[in-house]
Amino acid sequence: MPAHDIQDLLQFIDASPSPWHAVQTIVRRLQTAGFSALPEQDSWQLQPGGRYYVIRDDSSIILFVVGQQPLQRSGFRIVGAHTDSPGLRIKPNPVQDSDGLLRLGVEVYGGPILATFADRDLSLAGRLCYRSKQGQIASRLLHVDRPLLRLPNLAIHMNRKVNEEGLKLDKQKELPLLFSTAAERQLPRHRFLALLEDSTGIDAERILSWELNVYDTQKGEIWGADREFIADSQLDNLASCHAGLTALLDRDSLAADSTLVCAFFDHEEIGSVSRIGADGSFLPDILERIAVARGVGRCDLHRAMAQSFLISADMAHAYQPNFPAAYDPEHQVGVNQGPVIKINANQRYSTESLAAAQFIDCCEQAGVPFQKYSHRSDIPCGSTIGPMTAARLGMRSIDVGNPLWAMHSVRESAGVLDHDYLIRALKKFFSGG
């Protein structure tokens, strides 16, 4: 894969330190490619070949290209992924003043590897809501682009068994992040509000609420003896969002007969049950509105759904040779060996045999290697947006993803070649492969 292409992925992730920023980053690219925004409260007029996007609550986005053929004849081709990653979120009243230091209280979001947040250069990104000077409620993104917070480890002299038993952190008592020394002339809460004011230009007294994500300020890097690996935060799952977006914006994809859709949801890491999550109404609402705007009735919409296909793209567990016992010996998927078809008999992944065969055909047409993954039978398997989305839509679906090391770490690793492989496979899928 050309160096500039993988650098584009790393720049995409580094510009997106929160789900709200991820949507903003995507929108910039869509506007450059001639896409138009569709507010949900407006009436829609859609044209064949038209390029559109819909945002719900700033952190979930659905983008689509209207197909050249009638919807009931060509159906939808959909790639789904998610914009959120597990980590830490700042509490509503976060400032804790003790022993001459200010700390920020956090809540655990999803299932991060908490120990990986220790001794990292952390900062804040997310969304603020405030009252404008005209008295209206408004929102603005916040991105503090410098190290601001830290979770220092306890010295080994006071935690002698850390290397044998691992770092264990009490979520209430031991996760608050060091923020500042206490200032005698300033109340602790005012110190935090002053930071928000300085970062946004919004007067502190007008700030009403926030959703703030803790992120690692270290930029993404290419590493390895032959520069064959990448490391960054949020590869799960912004790498899949980037791959889907890049494939959709390909010239051949934009001229496809089918209506092409990328659906990127927030809240996957906490179960997707929300109005903006994959288990909510967002995607069914938008697909139905596309049909209505194209003059397609309910019966023909069901005809379209019956011949549609959804690829749920989420990262997969790459084999790590230091821990062979964690993997099924017959299903060890390798980094830089192609996208992974994820299979689970209990439908934790949505893949079934016909969907797998169709994706394999796309890979073979694109000249892309592929792998198959099954979890150890004696370890609980994670899940994705695939099963819930397929169930809501009544649509054939498959779960795929690129191999990843250290999933849910604050800094994950993957392969340079795999990202290109997935983009090529998704291009073939979108263009009618």
N, C-alpha and C positions, 0 to 999 in steps of 0.2 A: 504494500500500500504506500503511495507517495507520502513523503513526510508532511507535506502541506495539508493533506486530507486528514491525517490523524491529529495534526495540530488544530485543525478546525473543530474536531470533537472536543479536545481539551479546552479550547477557548470558549466553546459553547457551554461547557460545564462550569468553567471558572466565572463566566458571566451570569451564572444562575445559582446563587448560593441559597435560594429558597424556592419553593414551588411558585410563588408569585413572580419571582424574577425569571424562572424558567419560561413561564408563559410570555412574559415581556420579551425575552430573547427570541422566542419562536415568532412572535408577532412582527418583530423587526424584519426577520427573514421573509415572512409571508408578504409583507407590504412591498418589499423589494421585488418579489416575484409576481406582483399584480393581484394579490388577493384583497378582497373587500370584507370589512367587518359587517356582521349581521346582528344587530341587537335583538334579543329574544322578544322584546316587547313590541317590535315593529312587524308590519306585514312584509313578506318576502316576495320578490320577483326574481326567479332564477332562470338562467339561460344555459343551453347546452355548451359545455366547455367552460362555463363560468367558474371562478375561483373564489371561495368564500371561507370565512372562519367565524366561529361563535365562541364567546368566552362566558363562563359562568363563575361568578364570585372571584374573578381574578386569578385563580390557580388551577382551573381545569379548562381545556380548550379542545374544540373539535374543528378540524379543517377539512374541507372537501372540494373536489372538482366534479362538477356535474358531467355525467357521461354523455357521449355522442349518441348512444342508442337509447330507446325507451327503457325506463327503469324496470318494468315488468319483464323485459326480455333479457337484460344484461345484469341486473342486480347490483349489489354493493360489494366492493372489495375493501375490507377494513383492517387496519393495523391498530391495535390498542396497546397502550403502555401507561406508565404513571410518572407524575412529576415530583412526587414526594419521596423522601428517604428517611430512614429511622435516625433519631438523634435526640437532641435536647431542645425544649422550648422554654422561654422565659415566662415565669408566672406573672399574674396581674399585679401583685404587690411584691416585687422581687427583692427589694433591697434589705439586706440583713447587716446590721451594724454591731460588730463585736470585736473586742481586743484591738481596737484601733484600725480595723480593716473593714471595708465594705465588700460584701459578697452578693451575688445575684442568685436567687432561688430558681431552680429549674424543675420542669416536669419531663419525664421520659416519654418520648413520642415513638411508638412502635417498639421494635426489638433491636436496638443497637448493641454492639459490643462495647459496653461502657468503659472498660479498661483502656480502649484505644483513644479515648478523649483526654487521658492524662498526659500532661507535659506537652501539649500541643498549643500552637499559637491560634487561639480561637477568637471569633468576633461575632457580630450580630447582623442579621439580614431578615427582612420580612415586610410586613404591612402595618402602617399606622392609620388610624381613623381619627379625624379631628373635626372641629367646627370651623368652617371658613369664616372670613371676615364679613361675609354676607349672611352668616347665620345658618348655612347649609352644612349637612354632614358630607364629608369628603374623605378620600383615602389617598395615601401616597406610599410608595415603596421606600424602604430604608435599607441602605447597604453601607455599613461601616467597613471601609476597605483598608483596615489595618488591624494588627493584633490588639485586642482589647481585654480579653478574658483568659483565665488559665485555671487548670485543675492540677496543682502540683501533687506529685506522688508523695507518700510518706516515706521517709528514708528507710532503707533496708535495716538499719540498726534498731528501728522501732517496729519493724514488720518482718521478722527474721524468716518467716515461712512463706513469704510472697512468691518465691521461685518454685516452691513445692506445691503450694495450694492455689496459686493464682491471685490476682488482685481482685478483691471483693469490696464493693462500694455500697454503703447504705444509701438508698435513693433519696431519703429525706435529709439525713444528717451530713453525708460526705460528698454529695454532688454539687452543692452551691459553689459557684465559680468566683474566684478572686477578681475584683473589679477595680478597687481603688483604696487608697488610704483614706480614713475618715477625716473630713475637714471640719474644724471647730466652728467655722462661721456659716456652714451650710448644712441644712438638714439632709439626711441620707437620701430620702426620696427625691428631693430637689436636685441632688447631684446626678441622679439617673435621668431625670426629666431634662436637665440642662444638656446632657449628652444627646438626647433625642432632638432637642431644639437646635443644637449646633449642627447636627447631621442633616436636618431637613429644612431648616429655616422657618419652621412652624413654632409659634410662641407656645411655651410649655403649658400655659393655662388653657390653651385651645385643644390640647391633645386629650382624647377621650379614651382610647383603647388601642391595643396592639396585638399582633401575632408575630412573634419574633423567634427566628430560628438561630440556633448556635451552629456556626460553621467553621471549618478549618481554613485558615487563610493561605496555607501552602498551595501553590499553583500545581496543576497537573504536569506530569513529566513522562518522557519516554525513557525507559531504562533497559538494562540487560547488555550482555557482551556484544550483541549484534543489534541493539536498540529494537528488540522484538516485543517488548512489553510496555504497558502504560500503567501509571499509578495516578489516582485522583480520588477525590471524594465523589459520592453520588453517582458512580458508574451504574449502580443499581438505583434508579433505572433511567437516568438521563441519557445513557449511551443508547438505549433502545429508542427513546424519543428522537434522538438525533438521527439514528439510522432510518426510522420511519419517515421523518421529515425530509431527509435527503433523498430517499427513494421516491417520495411523492413529487418532489420538485424536479425530478428528472424529466427531460423533454419528452421521452416516449410515454412516460406515465401521464403527463398532462394531456396527451392526445388520446387516452384510452376510451374504449367503448363503454365500459362500466363506470358507475359513479364511485370514485375513490375517496376513502375517508381515513383520516388519522384521528384517533380519540385518545387524548392524553389526560388522565384523571389524577386529581389529588386524592388523598386519604386511603390509598391502597394499603399502606403499611399499618393502618389501624382498622382494617376490615372492609373499607369501601362503602359502609352504610351511612350515606349522607346524601344531600341533594346534589353534591358535585362529584360523588364517588361513582365507581363503576357499577355498584349495586343500587344506584339511584335511577332517576328518570332521565338523566341528561341525554345519553345516547339514543334511547328509544324516542324521546321527544324530537330530537333533531332529524332522525331518519324519517319519522312520520311527517315532519314539516317539509322536508325535501320532497317527499312524495306528493303532498298536497299542493306545494308550489308548482310542481310539474304536471298537475292535473291527473294524478294517479289515484284511483279510488282504493278503498280498503281491501277489496279482494285482490286487486293487482299488486298492492303493497305486499300482501302475504305471498303472492307469486314471486315477487322480487326477493323477499327474505329467504324463500325456499331454495333459491339458486345463488345465494350470497355466501361469502366466506369471511371468517374473522381469524386473523393471526394475533394472538396474544403474545406480545414480545416482552420478555422479562429475563433477567440474567440467570444463568445456570451455575451449578456448583462444579467448578473445575477440580480435577484430581490434584491433591497436594501430597506428594510422596512422603512427607514427614508424618502423615496421619493416615496410613493405609486402612486402618480398621474402621474409619468413618464412611467408607465407600463400599458399594456392592462390587465385588471383584470383576464382574462381567460388564459393568457399566461405568467404567472410569473414563470420563470425557476429558480431553486434553486441550490446553490453551493453544491457540493458533492452528487448530484442526477443524474449524468450521462450526457453524451454528448447531445448537443442540435441540433435538426434538425431545420434549419432556413428557414422560408417560407415567401414569399412575392409575392402577385398576379401580381405585376408589374415587376417581374423578377429582382429585386435588388439582390435577391438570386436566384440561378439557380434551386432550388429544384422543382420537380414536383412529382405527387403522386406515380408513379411507382418507381422512384429513392428512394423516401422516404420509400416505402415498402421494397425495397431491402436492404437498410441500417438497417431498423428495424429488418429484418431477420438476418443480421450479428450480431446485438446487442444481439438478443435473443439466437442465437447459442453460443455466447461468454459469456452468463450469465451477460450481462451488462444492467443496466437501461438506458432509454433514455427519452428525453423531446422534446417538440415542442414549437417553439417560433414564434410569430408574433408581429410586432411592432405596437404601437398605430397608429390608422388610421389618427390621426390629427397631427402627428409629422413625418417629413421626415425621411426616412429609409436610413441607410448607405448601402454600397455594398461591394463586395469582388471580387476576381479574378474569381469566379465561372462562372457568366454569360458570360464574355468576352472570357474565355478559352473554354467553351462549344460551344460558337458560332463559334470560329475560327476552332475548330476541328470537329464540327458536332457530338459531343459525348454526351451521357447521363451523367448528372452530378447532384450532390447534394451539398448543403452547410451545413456544420455541424461545431460545435465548442464547446469548454468547457465554462461553465459560468465564467464570470469575473466581478469583481468589479473595478470601477474607470478606465475604459478603456480610454487609451491615457493620463493617469497620468504618471508622471515620476516614480511612484511606484504603481503598480497594485497588486490586490489580487485575489486569486482563491482557489480551493479546492484540498486537497491532493488526495482524492479518485478519483476525476474526471480524473486526468491525467492517472491513471492506467486504468480506464474504457475506455478512448479513445484509448490507446495503444492496449488493448485487442480487441476492435472492429475493429481496423485497421489491426491487425494481422489476424483476421478471414477473412476480406476483401481480403487481399493479398494472403492468403493460399487457397482461392477458396470458401469461405463461401457465 
